[in-house]
Amino acid sequence: MVTRRSPCKRRRPTSEQTDLNAEDPEGMEPEERGPLRRCAVTRLRLPKEEMIRFVISPDGVVIPDLSARLPGRGIWLSARADVLETARTRGVFARAARGRVVIPPDLTHLVKDGLLRRMMDVAGLARRAGQIVCGFAKVREWVVGGRAGLVIQAADGSPDERKRVLSGARELPVVAVPTASGLGAAFGRDHVVHAAILHGELARRFRIESERFAGLSGRIGPNSADRSAGRCEQAGT
């Protein structure tokens, strides 16, 4: 007598086994949600506002997505010059894209120029909203009166004058932009050395962009007024 054996049922994998078996061989991860993103180089999870997003165009070109709105899977990097250089030279973009990519030779400059434009765009918004002033006397008045949420100074302005306008404002955030002509463009002027933004959302946005710009410039972020008075070297100088 032959006993028939019931067919062997395949064991369904547990959720843990499924995750392990589905792990991408190239180390790709699903698009993340929420306020944090993982840097493709350092593997640290950081707030999106402190990072730079990149996408790959249909023709395979690496494109900075500074507003983080372009379609496609994002490649996130910490806003640091050394991190971007590592990604550029160690094949990070190609691995993330699972194929060959074209990296613009001036990628770092593209990112820095884009961040600087975003900073000036915020200054332009603040000007139209009446939330920013420029010039030594007006900025000094806002500093003394406690109205300034953030002071912006041109790095090529007079160091002594930059110290004087900040005198007594020990904790006031200070950001330096590269040139007085660049800052002046936000006001429709040939050059501006000093500007101040009111406390509020626009001051916060300008500071966020300036911190990313500082990181890509290989420098520290915004200083407080007492520190800048001691050495006159801030982000972007």
MOJOQUI-V90211 format. One record per residue. N is the residue number from 0. RES is the residue in one letter. OMEGA is omega in whole degrees, -180 to 180 (NA if undefined). BURIAL is # if it has 24 or more other ideal C-beta (glycine too) atoms within 12 Angstrom, else .. D_FIRST is the distance of its C-alpha to the first C-alpha in whole Angstrom. Layout:
n-><N:N>
res-><RES:RES>
omega-><OMEGA:OMEGA>
burial-><BURIAL:BURIAL>
d_first-><D_FIRST:D_FIRST>
//
This chain:
n-><0:1:2:3:4:5:6:7:8:9:10:11:12:13:14:15:16:17:18:19:20:21:22:23:24:25:26:27:28:29:30:31:32:33:34:35:36:37:38:39:40:41:42:43:44:45:46:47:48:49:50:51:52:53:54:55:56:57:58:59:60:61:62:63:64:65:66:67:68:69:70:71:72:73:74:75:76:77:78:79:80:81:82:83:84:85:86:87:88:89:90:91:92:93:94:95:96:97:98:99:100:101:102:103:104:105:106:107:108:109:110:111:112:113:114:115:116:117:118:119:120:121:122:123:124:125:126:127:128:129:130:131:132:133:134:135:136:137:138:139:140:141:142:143:144:145:146:147:148:149:150:151:152:153:154:155:156:157:158:159:160:161:162:163:164:165:166:167:168:169:170:171:172:173:174:175:176:177:178:179:180:181:182:183:184:185:186:187:188:189:190:191:192:193:194:195:196:197:198:199:200:201:202:203:204:205:206:207:208:209:210:211:212:213:214:215:216:217:218:219:220:221:222:223:224:225:226:227:228:229:230:231:232:233:234:235:236>
res-><M:V:T:R:R:S:P:C:K:R:R:R:P:T:S:E:Q:T:D:L:N:A:E:D:P:E:G:M:E:P:E:E:R:G:P:L:R:R:C:A:V:T:R:L:R:L:P:K:E:E:M:I:R:F:V:I:S:P:D:G:V:V:I:P:D:L:S:A:R:L:P:G:R:G:I:W:L:S:A:R:A:D:V:L:E:T:A:R:T:R:G:V:F:A:R:A:A:R:G:R:V:V:I:P:P:D:L:T:H:L:V:K:D:G:L:L:R:R:M:M:D:V:A:G:L:A:R:R:A:G:Q:I:V:C:G:F:A:K:V:R:E:W:V:V:G:G:R:A:G:L:V:I:Q:A:A:D:G:S:P:D:E:R:K:R:V:L:S:G:A:R:E:L:P:V:V:A:V:P:T:A:S:G:L:G:A:A:F:G:R:D:H:V:V:H:A:A:I:L:H:G:E:L:A:R:R:F:R:I:E:S:E:R:F:A:G:L:S:G:R:I:G:P:N:S:A:D:R:S:A:G:R:C:E:Q:A:G:T>
omega-><-178:178:180:178:179:180:179:178:178:-180:179:-180:174:-180:180:179:179:179:-178:-178:-177:-177:-176:-178:180:179:179:178:176:178:-175:177:176:-172:-176:174:-180:178:-178:180:-176:-177:177:176:-175:174:-179:-177:-180:-173:176:178:176:173:177:-180:179:178:171:-179:177:-176:173:178:-170:177:179:-178:-178:179:179:179:-179:171:-172:177:171:-178:-180:-178:-178:178:179:179:177:179:-177:-172:-175:175:-178:-179:-180:179:-179:-179:-178:179:-179:178:175:180:178:-179:180:-175:-179:179:177:-180:-179:179:178:178:178:177:179:176:-179:175:177:178:177:176:180:179:-179:179:-179:-177:-180:174:177:-177:-174:-172:-178:179:179:178:179:178:-179:-178:178:-179:-175:173:-178:175:178:180:176:-176:180:174:-179:179:-179:180:178:177:-175:-177:-178:-174:176:-178:-168:-174:-177:178:-179:178:173:173:-170:-172:175:179:178:178:180:-179:179:-179:-177:-179:179:178:176:-180:-176:173:178:178:177:170:176:-173:-178:175:178:-180:179:-179:178:-180:-179:178:177:178:179:179:179:177:180:-179:179:179:-178:176:167:-173:-178:178:-178:178:-178:-177:175:176:-180:-178:174:-180:NA>
burial-><.:.:.:.:.:.:.:.:.:.:.:.:.:.:.:.:.:.:.:.:.:.:.:.:.:.:.:.:.:.:.:.:.:.:.:.:#:#:#:#:#:.:.:.:.:#:.:#:#:#:#:#:#:#:#:#:.:.:.:.:.:#:#:#:#:#:.:#:.:.:.:.:.:#:#:#:#:#:#:#:#:.:#:#:.:.:#:#:.:.:.:#:#:.:.:#:#:.:.:.:#:.:#:.:.:.:#:#:.:#:#:#:.:#:#:#:.:#:#:#:.:#:#:#:.:#:#:.:.:.:#:#:#:#:#:#:.:.:#:#:.:#:#:.:.:.:#:#:#:#:#:#:#:#:#:.:#:.:.:.:.:#:#:#:#:#:.:.:#:.:.:#:#:#:#:#:#:#:#:#:.:#:#:#:#:#:#:.:.:.:.:#:#:#:#:#:#:#:.:.:.:#:#:.:#:#:#:#:#:#:#:#:#:#:#:#:#:.:#:#:#:#:#:.:#:.:#:#:#:.:.:#:.:#:#:#:#>
d_first-><0:4:6:10:13:16:19:21:24:27:30:33:36:38:42:43:40:41:45:44:42:45:48:50:50:54:55:56:55:55:59:60:61:64:67:66:65:64:66:64:66:66:63:65:65:69:70:70:74:74:72:73:70:69:68:67:69:67:69:67:71:71:73:74:73:76:75:71:71:70:67:64:62:65:65:67:69:72:75:76:78:76:72:73:74:71:69:71:71:68:66:65:65:63:60:61:61:58:60:64:67:71:72:76:78:80:78:79:82:81:79:82:85:82:82:86:86:84:86:89:88:87:91:92:90:92:95:95:94:97:95:96:99:101:104:105:107:104:102:104:104:101:100:103:102:98:97:95:92:92:94:94:96:97:96:99:102:104:102:105:105:102:102:105:103:100:103:102:98:96:93:93:90:92:91:92:92:93:96:99:99:95:95:99:97:95:98:100:102:103:102:101:101:100:98:96:93:93:91:88:85:87:88:84:83:86:85:81:82:84:82:79:82:83:80:80:84:82:85:84:84:87:89:91:95:96:94:95:99:98:97:97:94:91:88:89:92>
//
